[in-house]
Amino acid sequence: MAATTEDGGLMPHAWTLNEWYVQNSLWRTATPDGGRATITPEVAEAYSGHHWLVTYEVGEQPLRPGSHIAIEIPAGWTPHLGRPLHGGRQLLVPAETISPGYAAWARVEGGDAARFEVTVSDCTRFHVLDAVLVDGEVPAGGRVHLWLGSEDGSRLRCPWFAQVSPLAMAVDREGDGKYRPVTPPPAVTVIGARAAGLRLIAPATVKVGAEFSVQVQAIDQYGANLASGYVGAIACNASDNLSVYGGELQVGEAASAELPARAESPGPAFIRAFDRERALAGRSNPVGIGFCEAGDRIVFGDLHGQAYASIGTGTMDEYHSWAREVERLDFCAPANHYGGRMDFANEPGWERERAAALDALWAEDVAAANRHYDPGEFVALVAFECAVGRYGHKNVYYRGDTGAYIRGQDGLTPDDLWARLERQGLPAITIPHHPKFCGTTDWSYRNDRYQRLVEICSGWGISEAGGPNSVQAALAMGHQLGFVGGTDTHFGQPGRSPHFFGEGNGLTGVYVSDVTRESLWDALQARRCYATTGARILLRAEVNGVLMGGEVSDGRAQVTAHVIGTEPDYEVDVIRDGAVVHTETAGGFEHRLVWDDPDPTAGRERGSQRPVYYYVRVRQPDRHQAWSSPVWLHLLER
């Protein structure tokens, strides 16, 4: 199956996205090639450019004309000079054909007696370099050098997120299209760059008199990685209603330290940190002292992200560790959909292999979630994303430590998905993902048992209003949906944007009694939650004393809200049946709203029996937003 030119000469394979995914899938059970590979440098600072050398050491059998070597340049790798992706999608170009100043070059060398031809394929989410040996031979034990990026032109940048970045590699020795993996693949350990700022992460809510700790981090400028090479003294102070112990931290190469604190009196509190020698500073998220009622607390988490085995980067262990140790989230859920590497439905004859690969991956996901679940400290939910035919994507979340993976496919309807969940007999929630974008949600399907929440914001955008697939359109049809947010990061970093440095795009705040799977899942099921675009805004909204997500029967409507923003001077909107009916401006970080609706039925058709819904939206000057889940008011005659 060797590719040839018109005159019969050998040429590299031009990869398509699906072909490469098929190969990746088969590699899970394929016999390894027998060669080995390394990369230099093998440790690099985030987003740093290098002249990388991948060295492939041939195994016991030589490479002869027609042999191929293929290597994946994964998502997040970019040129660092010239005219990179902004002017097209060129990442690497064979050194012999490159135009000066464009992209980075690639060269493959196998010694004086061997000559390789190179093709670099753009596979949308990554690039694949394929080199075919056209002349000569590389003997057993010999070496092939693959250079990525030039010394005097555009180097190749590694990703900006601190994790291990493997470059999947395979060899087709016979030129028959049967590639076998090089295991382990060459991999670069990306570490944080130099310190560019300080980040402080504190619990969202605490009780008066509670003692707690605040994590102080020295971070780089790329995606809030913990900085490398940082050692310094950090001075800390706090709001008057909060005490911090010591006032100064000695932070070592771990780039983070715990600052003990005590809540003294009710109200919003912030902790600030300064490294005056390096001109670094940071401020914590707001701490709501006494914000919650007895027995409640707010926890923050990211309900949606992906890793390498799905369509992304990073292992599942890296995913959960980032959530807990770096982002300091209280919970997370990966929601992988395996729409790429392990899903090749259109390849006849591979059904059994595909099923086995998916089963193995799902088992690994479940095991990782259970391994990282730490009751009382951190919740990892068992979850996946299902593309339900043309009806939209739905994320599925199990309450316990197991559940089946249901593969999305053409012909699967939402009713089919819910029926399969019902046959399992396990508590589960399905949440429509990006309902307005890319696989829009068909709201003609309704199931109040399983579908009680909707993703109102994510890396795809805000789905609140605008068009028949929006959240407000669903509410107008009678769906009773609470609101959640998630990043849908594909870079294995929950709480971080999938696209740009430092942007969040989606977090979920949940009112829980304790940090366990059961408490979190039950609170989500009860819609005691709200969404933000990534800022840890504190929000409590009620109608007639009923907390967000609930229902109330009354002839009147009093809307109350308590907000602590991450920035001051924000707007607080009351939305009734999709329209803004009241707005107030906060005079600082904290605001309390009390508004009596003079006519809950205003603008409605006479005789409508559908309950009126209310929710509260926060709009900050820095463009971050938050949305409370609605409360539904069943009107009684006055």
N, C-alpha and C positions, 0 to 999 in steps of 0.2 A: 504493500500500500504506500510505497515511497512516492512522495510528490516529485514530479519531473517538469522540466521546461519543455518547450515545443520541440527542441532538438534531442530530447531524451536525457538531458542532464538532470542531476539531482538538485532539488531545491528544498528549503525549509518548509515546515507545515505552517500554513496561515490559519490560526486558530479562531474559531467562533466561541462565543460565550458558552453555548450549550455543550460543545465538544469538550471544552476544558472541564466543565462541571461533571460531565460523564466520566472523564478520566479520574478526577478527584474522587468520585464516588466509588469507582472500581478499586482504587488504591487501598481502600480500607481492608480489603481481603486479598489483595494481590501479593505475590511473592516479591520481596524487595529486589532491587536491581543488583545489589552486591557491591556496588561502589560506595564511596563515601564523599561527603562534601563539607567544606568549611567556608566561612566568609570573614574577610578582614576589612575594616575593624569589626569585631563582634560585639562591642559595646560602644554606643554613641549617644551623645546628648540629643534631646528632642529637637527635631527639625534642623539638624545639622547636615551639611552637604559634604560628601566624601567621594573619593575615587575608589569604589568598592572592588574587591577582588574575591570572586567565588572560585575556589579551587576544587575541581572534581577529580578524585583519584579513582582511576579505572580499576575494576575488580579483577577477577581471574581470567576473564575473557577480553581480548582486545576489541577496540572499536575499529570498524572497517567502513569503507565508503557506503553511504546509505544510513549509517547510524545517526540517530537524533538525540540531542539533549534539549530538554525544555525546562524553563524555570519561570515561575510566577513572580512578578513584581506587584505586591499586594496593594490594597487601598491605602491611601495616605502618603505614598511615595511620590515626590514631585521633583522637577528640575529646580536648581537654585539660582541659575543665571540665564541669560538669553531671553527667549520669548516662550515661556512655558505654557501651561494649559489655557491661559487667557486667550491666546490666539488660535486655539485648536486643541486637539487632544494628544498631540505628540508628547511622549514622555521620554522614550529612548529611540534612537535611530541608529542603524548600523553605521559604524565609523566611516565606511567607504563611501556612503551616499549622503551623509549629513551636510546641510548647508551651514556655513559658519553663523553662529549666534542663535541657532534654533535647537531647542531641546538639549538633551544630553546624549552622548554616544555610547554605543555598546560594541565590544569587540570580543571575539572568541578565538583563542589561540591554543593549538595542541602540539606545539613544537615545530621544528623545521620541516618535518616530513608529513605534516598534516595541514589541510586547509579546510576551513569551515565557511559556509554561507549562513547569514543570519537574517531572520525576519522577526519583527516585533509586532504583535497583534494587539489592538485595542479591544479589550473585552468588556468595555463599559465601566465595570467596577474595578478593574485591575488591568495589567498588561502581561502578556506572555511572550517571552523571548524563546524562539526555537532556532537551534543551530544544527545544520546537517553537515556531516563530514563528506566532502565532495572529492577530496584527493588524499591519498596517503593512508596512514594507519596510526592509531595511538595504542601502544602495546599494553599488555596486562601490567598493572601497577603504574602505568604512566599517568600523566596529569594533563588536564585541560583547564585553562584559565579563562574565566569569563569576567571581563572588565565592564563595570557599570558606572558610567560617568567618566568624564575626562579630567586629567590633571590640570590643564590650562584653559579649559572652557567651562561649560556647565557641568558641575558635579550633580550628583543625585542626592536629594534630601531624604532622610528617613522620616517616618511619621512624627507628628507632634505630640502623640499620646504615649505615655510611659508604660510600655508593656513589651513582651517578647514578640517580635515580628518575624515569623517564619517565611521563607521563600520556598514554597512548594516546588519540588524538583523531581523530574522523571527522565528515564532514558529508554529509548527504543533502539535496541541493539541491532535488530534484524531489518529495520526499515519497513516493517509490516504493519505499522500503526499500533502495535501493542507496547505501550509505555509502562514501565515499572518504576515504582517510587524509589527515590533515594532517601533512606531513613537512617537517622533523623535528618530532616532537611536542614540546610544552612539557615541560621537564625540570628537576628540582631537583637540584642537586649537594649531597648531604648530607655534611657534614664532622663530625669528632669534636667533642664538647662539651669543656668545660673539664676539666683534669686532675683525676682523683679517686684515682689510685693509680699505682703503678709495677709493671711486669711484666718479668720477666727470663726469657729463653728461651735455654737452652744445649743443646748436643748431648747425646743420651741417654747415650751411652757413648763413652769415649776411652781410649787406651792411656796407660800411665805414660810421662811425658816429652813427651806430645803438646802442641803449642800450638794453641789454638783461640780463637774469639771468642764472646762472650755478647752477645746483643742486649738492651739496656735500653730500655724503652719507657715513655713517659708516656701513660697511657690514661685514657679517660673511664669513666663508670659504666655505659655502655650497650654491652654486647657487645664490650668491649675494643677499641673504636676508638682509633686514635692521636689524642691530644688536640690541640685547636686552641689556638693562642695561648700555648703553653708555651715558656718559656725559663728554664733553671735549672741549678744546679750539683747534681750527684748524687754523693754519697759511696758508695763500694762497698767491701765486704770479703768474705772468703771463708773456707771451712773450712780447717783447718790443712794439709790435703793438697793445697791448690790455691793458686796464686799469681795475683793479678790485678795488672796493670801500671797504675801511675798512681794508682789508688785514688779518683780523682775525675773525673767526666765533665762537660763543658759540653754540655748538650743544647739544641739550637736548635729552631726552629719545625718541623723535620721530626719532632720528638717522639720520636726514637729515635737511639741511638748504639751503636757496637760497642765492647765492653770486651775487650781482649786478656787471655788467661789461659793458664796452663800447669799441667798435671797433674803433681803431684810424687810421689804415692805412692798405692797402691791404697785403695779404699774409697769410700763415698758422699761427695759433696761438694755444697755449696750456695753460691751467691753471693747476697749481700744488698745492697740499695741503699736510700738514704735521701735525701730532700730535706727537711732539717730546717726550712727556712724555710716550706715549704708543708705540713708534716706529712704527707708522702707516703712510703710504704715499700713494699717488695716483696721477694720471695724467688724464686729460680729453681726450676725443676724439678730433681730430683736428677740429678747427673752421676755415672754409674757408672764410676769410674776403675779400669781393669783388670777390669771386669765381664764382658766377653766374651772368648772364647778367640781365639787368633791367627787373623786372617783374617775375623773376624765383627764386626759392629756391629749395634746396634738402631736402626731408623729408625721414625718415627711418621708416620702419615697418616690421612686420612679417605677411605674408599672409596665414599662415597655422598652426593651432594647434588644440588640442582637449581638452575636459573636461570630467567630470565624467559620464555624461549621455550618452556619445558616447563610447569611450573606453579610460578612463583616470581618472584624479582626478580634483577636484576643480569645483566650480560653475561658471556660465557664468559671474556673477558679479565679482568674484575673478579674472577671466581671463582678463576682460577688465581693472580692477583696477590695476592689476600687470603691464599690458602694459603701462598704462598712468602714474601711480604714482611711480612705482619702476623702471621699465626699461626705462621709459621716451621716449617711442616710439611715433611717430606722428600718426600712424595708426596701426590697426590690423584687422584680420578677423579670426574667429574660425575655419571655414571649418570642422565642425563635420561631421562624416559619419554614426553614429549610427549603426555601423556594429556589435555591441554587445548587449548591454542591451535592446535596443528597436527593434532589428531586428532578428526575429526568423521565417524566411520564411519556414523552413522545418517542422514546427509544424502545422499539419492540424487542422482546426477548430478555429484557432486563428486569422484569417485574419482581422476580424472586430476590435478585440482588438488591434492588431498590428497597424492597420491604425490609430486608435484613439490615441494610445500612441505616435506614430510618429508625428501626427498632433499637439498634445499638446506640445511635445518637440520643434518642429520647431517654434511654436508660441512663446514659451518662449525664444528661441534663437533670433528671430526677435525683440521681445520686449526688450531684453537685449541690442542688438546692437543699437536700437533707443534710449534707455535710456542713454547709455554712449556716444552717438555721440554728440560732442560739436563743432559746426561749428567755424572755426578759431583757434581751439586749438587741437582737437583730432577727428579722423575719425574712426568709427567702421563700417565696411562693413557688409552687409547681405550676407552670404556665406554658402556653404556646400560642402562636398566632395561626389562625386558620383563614385561608382565602376561600370564601364561600362562593365559588363560581362567580357569576356576574352580580352577586347581591351585596358585595362588600366584604371587607376583612373584619374578622371578629377575634379578639383575644380571649382565651379561655383560662380561667384561674380556678384551681382546685383548693378546697379547704384543708385537705390533709396532706399526707406525704406520698401520695401516688395518684394515678389516673392514667387513662389511655391518651395517646397522641392520635388525633384525628386529622388525616391529611386533607388539605384543601384541594379540590379538583373541579373540573367542569361537571355540571350536572348536580353538584351538591347544593342544596338549598338550606336556608337557615332552619327550616322545619326539620330537615334531615339531621343537621348538627344537633339540634335540641333533642331530637328523638334518640340519637346515639348517647348523648349525655344522660338522658333519663334511663336508658337501659343499663347504664353502669351503676346507677343507684348511688352515685357519689355527689355530694354538694359541689356545685360549680356555678361560676358567674361567667357570662359572655359579654364583652364590652366592644361595641363597634369602634373600629380604629379609623382615624382620619376620614370621617363620614362624608366630607365634602370633596376630598381629594383622592385621586388614584385608586380606583376601585370603590366608587361611591356606594353608600349604604342605601339599600332598598327598604324604605320604612313601611312598605305594605305588609311586611312580616313583623309580627309582634308576639312577644312571650314575656309576660310580667314575672314569671318565675325565674328565668335565667337572665333576661336582659333588663337589668335595673340601673345600669350606668352607661355613660357614653363618654368617649374621649373628646373633650371640647377643645383641647389644644395639644399640639405636639410639634416635632420638627417640621411637619408638613404645613403647619399654619394653624389659624384659629377657625374653628368650624361653627362658631356661635350662631351666625346669621348669614343670610344671603343664599337664596336658591332652595330648591325642593329637597336637597340632601342635607341641609344644615340642621343643627340641633334645635333651633327654634321651630323649624318646619316639623320636626318629629314631635315636639311638645304640643304644637298646634293640632296634630292628629290624635292626641290623647296619650301618647307614650309618656310614662312617668319615669324619668331618667335622672339620676344624680350625675354629678360632673367629676371627672378625673382628668389629669394631665400626665403626659409621659414624653420623654425625649424621642423615642424610637431611634436612639443612637445605634449606628452600625459599627461603632468603633470600640465596643466593649467597655464603655465608661458610663454607667448609669448616673444620671444627674448632669451630664455634659451634653452639649448639642451634637447632633450627628454631622453637622456641616461646617460650623465656623467656631473659631476660638472663643471660649468664654461665654457662649450663649446657651441658655438652659433649654428653653422651649417647652418644658412641661414638668411639673411636679404635682403630687397629690398630697394634700393634708387630710388626715383622718383622725376623728375623735375616737379614742380607744380607752379601755379600762386597764389593759396591760399589753406588753409587747409580745404577743404570741400569735401564731397563725390563726387560731380560732377567734381571738378577739378582733384581729385585723379584718379577717374575712367577714365576720358577722357585722362589723361596722360598715364595710363596703356594701354588703347585702342590704343593710338598713339605710344606705345613702347618707350616712353621717360623715360626709367628706366634701372637699372642695378642691378646685384646680387652680394652679398658678402657672405663669409662663416661666417659672424657674426661680423666682424670688421667694424667700420664705416669709411671705406676708401672713400675718395671723388674722383669721376671719371667723367670726361666729355670727350667724344670721338666724333669726327666728320669726315666726308669724304667730301671734297670739300665744307666745311662750313655747311653741313647738319648734324644736331644732330642725335645721336644714335636713331635707330628705324625708320629712314626715308629712302627715296629712292631718287636717283639722276641719271640723264642722262648726261653722259659726255664721252669724249674720253680719259680722264686722271683720276688719283686718287691720291689725296693728303690726307693722314691720319694725323690728329692732335689729341693730347690728352693732358689733363691737369689732373694731379694726385696729391693728397695729401694723403700720407699713414699714417697709425697709427704707423708704424715702418719705420725707414729710410732704405736706401740702398736696395731697392726692384728692381725686374725686371719688365719691361713693354714689353709685346709681342704684335705684330700686327699679327692677324690671317686672312689669306685670303683663302676662300674656304677650310677651315679645316686644313691648314698648317701654321706653324709659318714662316713668311717671313721677319720679322725684329724684333730685340730685342735691348732695351737700358737699362742701369743700372742707377737708380737714385743715385745722390750723397748726398741726404739728405731726408727730408720728402717730399719736393715738386719737381715735375719734369714736364717739358713740352716737348712733343714729336712732331716733324714735320718730316714726311717721305713721299717722292714722290715715288710712285710705278713705277719702270721703265717699267714694262710689266704686266698690270692687267690680261692679258689672258694667262700668263705662266702656263703650265701644263694642260690646258684645251683642250678638243677635238675640232678639227677644225670645225667651223660652229656652235658651241653651242650658243643658244640664251638666255640661262638662265643668269640672272644677277649675277655678282660677289658680294659676300658678304665679308665685313670686320668687325671684332670686335677687341677690345683691352682687353687684360688680364693682370692683375697685380698679381705678385707672391711675397709675402713678406718673409723675413727670418723666421718669426714666423709661417710660413705655411698658413697664411690666404691668401685668393685670392679674386679677384673681376673680373667681366666680364661685359663689356658694351654690351648693345643690338647691333646687327649688323646694318650696313647701307648697302643697296643694290644698286649696281652701274649697271645701264643699259648702256652698252657700245655703243657709237656712233663711226662711222668711223672717223678716224683722217684725 
